[in-house]
Amino acid sequence: PLQLPANNKNFVPRIELMKQLNEALEQPLQSSKYCVLHGLGGVGKTQLALNYLHDTKETYKFRGWFDAKDEKTL
């Protein structure tokens, strides 16, 4: 994994989306937890994920930041 980028100080909190992301990752039935953020380019998916990772840095033992722009880098 790559080093986690710095948190965006200009991020505008999206409280409902952060709540949904948190609920998806707290499901007790999975040992591995993942969530896919999808949508049009430029709507803030990366910033939402980055903000979530910074907000929950004490929650998870491992946090990864992967370059997923294509199959080769992923």
C-alpha positions in Angstrom: 0.0 0.0 0.0 1.0 3.6 -0.5 1.4 6.1 2.3 -2.0 7.7 3.2 -2.2 11.2 1.7 -2.7 14.1 4.1 -6.2 14.9 5.0 -7.8 17.7 3.0 -8.4 20.6 5.3 -11.0 22.0 2.9 -13.1 18.9 2.9 -16.8 19.7 3.4 -18.3 17.0 5.7 -20.9 14.8 4.1 -22.5 13.5 7.2 -25.0 11.2 5.7 -22.5 9.6 3.3 -20.0 9.2 6.2 -22.7 7.5 8.3 -23.5 5.1 5.4 -19.8 4.3 4.9 -19.4 3.7 8.6 -22.4 1.4 8.7 -21.3 -0.6 5.7 -17.9 -1.2 7.3 -19.2 -2.1 10.7 -21.3 -5.1 9.5 -20.4 -7.9 11.9 -20.7 -10.8 9.4 -17.5 -10.1 7.5 -14.0 -10.7 8.7 -12.6 -8.6 5.9 -14.3 -5.3 5.5 -14.4 -3.3 2.3 -16.7 -0.8 0.6 -16.9 0.4 -2.9 -17.5 4.0 -3.5 -18.8 4.7 -7.0 -20.2 7.7 -8.9 -19.3 10.3 -11.5 -15.8 11.7 -11.6 -15.2 14.8 -9.4 -18.1 14.2 -6.9 -15.7 13.6 -4.0 -15.4 9.8 -3.6 -11.6 9.9 -3.0 -12.0 12.8 -0.5 -14.8 11.0 1.3 -12.7 7.8 1.6 -9.6 9.8 2.7 -11.6 11.7 5.3 -13.0 8.4 6.6 -9.6 6.8 7.0 -8.2 9.8 8.9 -11.3 9.9 11.1 -11.1 6.2 12.0 -7.3 5.8 12.2 -7.6 4.4 15.7 -10.3 1.9 14.8 -8.5 -0.4 12.3 -5.2 -2.3 12.7 -4.5 -1.9 9.0 -5.4 0.8 6.6 -4.3 0.7 3.0 -4.3 3.3 0.2 -4.0 1.6 -3.1 -3.6 3.1 -6.6 -6.6 1.6 -8.4 -6.6 3.6 -11.6 -6.2 0.4 -13.6 -5.8 -3.4 -13.0 -2.0 -3.3 -13.3 -1.5 -0.7 -10.5 -4.1 -2.3 -8.3 
